[in-house]
Amino acid sequence: MRPGNAQASAAPATPQAPGLQVRGLACRRGGMRLFAPVDFDLAAGELLFVRGRNGRGKTTLLRAICGLTEPASGEIRFHGDSIRTMDDARRMALLYIGHRDALKEELTPLENLQMHLGLRAVGNIDEDHLLDALEAAGLGERVDTPVRYLSQGQRRRTALARLLVSQATLWVLDEPLTALDTDAVAWMAERINGHLEDGGMVICTSHQPIQGLHRARTLDLG
């Protein structure tokens, strides 16, 4: 890594070509720079924690990586393609789950998951597979309950169930542990580890530690 004024932990050597390349990335809000330009690579099986004080731009950086926010400067490439110009097929290999759950209140967890896959143009996934994902996320008894009647933890589980059906290789997770109980936090750590073992990549922010994670590196925005 060459993080400029931002501090990052040393990256372990890896023979794998990076799936994500970030060069000179800087973001601004209201005309003010949020963090110094950062450079980093992420390869298959790697996890990067983005840390920093409130207001330092962690969410903005994650959104820029996903093409949801225009950076002030820098280049982001995903499997060699610019994040600005990559096609829909490449974009579907990237999944962003923000600190807001982005759920439709009037829909059930099952219907929200179906809508999510429809927006991502993921076809041929039968309902049983979606029900299995919701069961694994701890929502087996709430699959037909409108989201407006769910607790905050159940809403978060509904959002995170997308990870089990998205087919994305890069997970970009902004505070995924929000409102989760101890069991759900352990479940989330297992899901992340499993994704990494399968050759996936994860970028994550979290105010609370996630115990038991493998292959973690840190990017500190100050």
C-alpha positions as CSV (number, residue, x, y, z in Angstrom):
1,M,0.0,0.0,0.0
2,R,1.1,3.6,-0.6
3,P,-1.6,5.5,1.5
4,G,-0.1,9.0,1.4
5,N,-0.9,10.6,4.8
6,A,-3.4,7.9,5.7
7,Q,-1.9,5.0,7.6
8,A,-2.4,1.4,6.5
9,S,-1.0,-1.8,7.9
10,A,1.6,-3.6,5.8
11,A,0.1,-6.0,3.3
12,P,1.4,-9.5,3.3
13,A,3.0,-10.7,0.0
14,T,0.7,-12.6,-2.3
15,P,1.3,-14.2,-5.6
16,Q,-2.3,-13.6,-6.8
17,A,-3.2,-10.8,-9.1
18,P,-5.4,-8.2,-7.4
19,G,-9.1,-8.3,-8.2
20,L,-9.4,-4.7,-7.0
21,Q,-6.9,-1.9,-7.6
22,V,-7.2,1.5,-6.0
23,R,-4.8,4.3,-7.0
24,G,-4.7,7.8,-5.7
25,L,-8.3,7.7,-4.4
26,A,-9.4,10.9,-2.6
27,C,-12.9,12.1,-1.7
28,R,-14.3,15.4,-0.7
29,R,-17.5,16.6,1.0
30,G,-18.6,20.2,0.9
31,G,-15.3,21.2,-0.7
32,M,-13.2,19.6,2.1
33,R,-11.0,16.7,1.6
34,L,-12.0,13.7,3.8
35,F,-8.8,11.7,3.6
36,A,-5.4,11.7,2.0
37,P,-5.1,9.9,-1.4
38,V,-4.9,6.1,-0.8
39,D,-3.6,3.2,-2.8
40,F,-4.3,-0.4,-2.2
41,D,-4.9,-3.8,-3.9
42,L,-7.2,-6.6,-2.9
43,A,-6.8,-10.1,-4.1
44,A,-8.9,-13.3,-3.9
45,G,-9.2,-14.5,-0.3
46,E,-8.4,-11.1,1.3
47,L,-10.3,-8.9,3.8
48,L,-9.6,-5.2,4.2
49,F,-10.9,-3.3,7.3
50,V,-11.4,0.4,6.7
51,R,-11.0,2.3,10.0
52,G,-11.1,6.0,11.0
53,R,-12.9,8.5,13.2
54,N,-16.4,9.6,12.5
55,G,-16.5,12.0,9.5
56,R,-13.2,10.8,8.0
57,G,-15.0,9.3,4.9
58,K,-15.2,5.6,5.5
59,T,-18.7,5.3,4.0
60,T,-17.7,7.7,1.2
61,L,-14.7,5.6,0.3
62,L,-16.8,2.4,0.2
63,R,-19.4,4.1,-2.0
64,A,-16.7,5.4,-4.3
65,I,-15.3,1.8,-4.7
66,C,-18.8,0.7,-5.8
67,G,-19.3,3.5,-8.3
68,L,-22.0,5.1,-6.1
69,T,-20.0,8.3,-5.3
70,E,-17.7,10.2,-7.6
71,P,-14.3,10.6,-6.1
72,A,-12.3,13.8,-6.2
73,S,-9.4,12.0,-7.7
74,G,-8.0,8.6,-8.4
75,E,-8.7,5.4,-10.3
76,I,-10.6,2.2,-9.2
77,R,-10.3,-0.9,-11.3
78,F,-12.1,-4.2,-10.7
79,H,-10.6,-7.2,-12.4
80,G,-8.9,-4.7,-14.8
81,D,-12.0,-2.7,-15.7
82,S,-12.6,0.9,-14.6
83,I,-15.4,1.1,-12.0
84,R,-16.8,4.0,-14.1
85,T,-17.1,2.1,-17.3
86,M,-17.4,-1.6,-16.5
87,D,-20.4,-3.5,-17.9
88,D,-23.4,-4.8,-16.0
89,A,-22.1,-8.4,-15.9
90,R,-18.9,-7.2,-14.1
91,R,-20.9,-4.9,-11.8
92,M,-23.0,-7.8,-10.6
93,A,-19.8,-9.4,-9.2
94,L,-19.7,-6.5,-6.6
95,L,-22.3,-6.2,-3.8
96,Y,-22.6,-3.2,-1.5
97,I,-24.6,-3.4,1.8
98,G,-24.7,0.0,3.4
99,H,-25.3,0.9,7.0
100,R,-28.9,1.5,6.0
101,D,-30.8,-1.7,5.2
102,A,-32.4,-0.5,2.0
103,L,-35.5,-2.6,2.5
104,K,-39.1,-2.0,1.3
105,E,-41.2,-1.8,4.5
106,E,-44.4,-3.2,3.0
107,L,-42.6,-6.3,1.6
108,T,-41.7,-9.4,3.5
109,P,-38.1,-10.6,3.8
110,L,-38.7,-13.1,1.0
111,E,-40.2,-10.5,-1.3
112,N,-37.3,-8.1,-0.5
113,L,-34.8,-10.8,-1.4
114,Q,-36.7,-11.5,-4.6
115,M,-36.8,-7.8,-5.5
116,H,-33.0,-7.5,-4.8
117,L,-32.2,-10.3,-7.2
118,G,-34.6,-8.9,-9.8
119,L,-32.7,-5.6,-9.7
120,R,-29.4,-7.4,-10.1
121,A,-30.9,-9.5,-13.0
122,V,-30.0,-12.7,-11.2
123,G,-32.3,-15.3,-12.7
124,N,-33.2,-19.0,-12.1
125,I,-32.9,-19.0,-8.4
126,D,-35.9,-20.9,-7.0
127,E,-37.8,-19.9,-3.9
128,D,-36.5,-22.8,-1.9
129,H,-33.0,-21.4,-2.2
130,L,-34.1,-18.0,-1.0
131,L,-36.0,-19.6,1.9
132,D,-32.8,-21.5,2.9
133,A,-30.9,-18.3,2.9
134,L,-33.4,-16.5,5.1
135,E,-33.4,-19.6,7.4
136,A,-29.6,-19.4,7.7
137,A,-29.9,-15.7,8.5
138,G,-32.2,-16.5,11.4
139,L,-35.5,-15.4,9.8
140,G,-37.1,-18.8,9.3
141,E,-40.2,-17.7,11.2
142,R,-40.4,-14.3,9.7
143,V,-40.1,-14.9,5.9
144,D,-43.8,-13.8,5.4
145,T,-43.9,-10.9,7.9
146,P,-43.8,-7.4,6.4
147,V,-40.5,-5.7,7.2
148,R,-42.2,-2.9,9.0
149,Y,-43.1,-5.4,11.8
150,L,-39.5,-6.7,12.2
151,S,-37.0,-5.7,14.9
152,Q,-33.9,-3.7,13.9
153,G,-31.8,-6.9,14.2
154,Q,-34.2,-8.9,12.0
155,R,-34.1,-6.1,9.4
156,R,-30.3,-6.2,9.4
157,R,-30.4,-10.0,9.0
158,T,-32.8,-9.6,6.0
159,A,-30.3,-7.2,4.3
160,L,-27.4,-9.5,5.0
161,A,-29.2,-12.5,3.6
162,R,-28.4,-11.0,0.2
163,L,-24.8,-12.2,0.7
164,L,-26.0,-15.8,0.5
165,V,-27.7,-15.4,-2.9
166,S,-26.0,-12.6,-4.7
167,Q,-23.2,-14.6,-6.5
168,A,-20.9,-11.5,-6.0
169,T,-17.2,-12.0,-5.5
170,L,-16.5,-8.7,-3.8
171,W,-18.5,-7.8,-0.7
172,V,-18.4,-4.1,0.4
173,L,-19.9,-3.9,3.8
174,D,-20.6,-0.7,5.8
175,E,-21.2,-1.5,9.5
176,P,-22.6,-5.0,8.9
177,L,-22.9,-5.7,12.6
178,T,-25.4,-2.9,13.4
179,A,-28.2,-4.1,15.6
180,L,-27.0,-7.8,15.5
181,D,-27.0,-9.9,18.6
182,T,-24.0,-12.1,19.7
183,D,-25.2,-15.2,17.7
184,A,-25.8,-13.1,14.5
185,V,-22.3,-11.5,14.9
186,A,-20.8,-15.0,15.0
187,W,-22.9,-16.1,12.0
188,M,-21.6,-13.0,10.1
189,A,-18.0,-13.9,10.9
190,E,-18.6,-17.4,9.6
191,R,-20.1,-16.1,6.4
192,I,-17.1,-13.7,5.8
193,N,-14.6,-16.5,6.5
194,G,-16.4,-18.9,4.1
195,H,-16.5,-16.3,1.4
196,L,-12.8,-15.7,1.7
197,E,-12.0,-19.4,1.7
198,D,-14.0,-19.6,-1.6
199,G,-11.8,-17.0,-3.1
200,G,-14.0,-14.0,-2.5
201,M,-12.9,-10.5,-1.3
202,V,-14.3,-8.3,1.4
203,I,-14.0,-4.6,2.3
204,C,-15.6,-3.8,5.6
205,T,-16.1,-1.0,8.2
206,S,-17.2,-1.8,11.7
207,H,-17.2,0.1,15.0
208,Q,-17.2,-3.2,16.9
209,P,-14.7,-6.1,16.5
210,I,-15.6,-9.2,14.5
211,Q,-13.9,-12.0,16.3
212,G,-12.4,-15.0,14.5
213,L,-11.8,-13.4,11.1
214,H,-9.0,-14.6,8.8
215,R,-6.6,-12.8,6.5
216,A,-7.6,-9.3,7.8
217,R,-5.6,-6.1,6.8
218,T,-6.4,-2.6,7.9
219,L,-6.6,0.8,6.1
220,D,-6.7,3.6,8.6
221,L,-8.1,6.9,7.3
222,G,-7.1,8.7,10.5
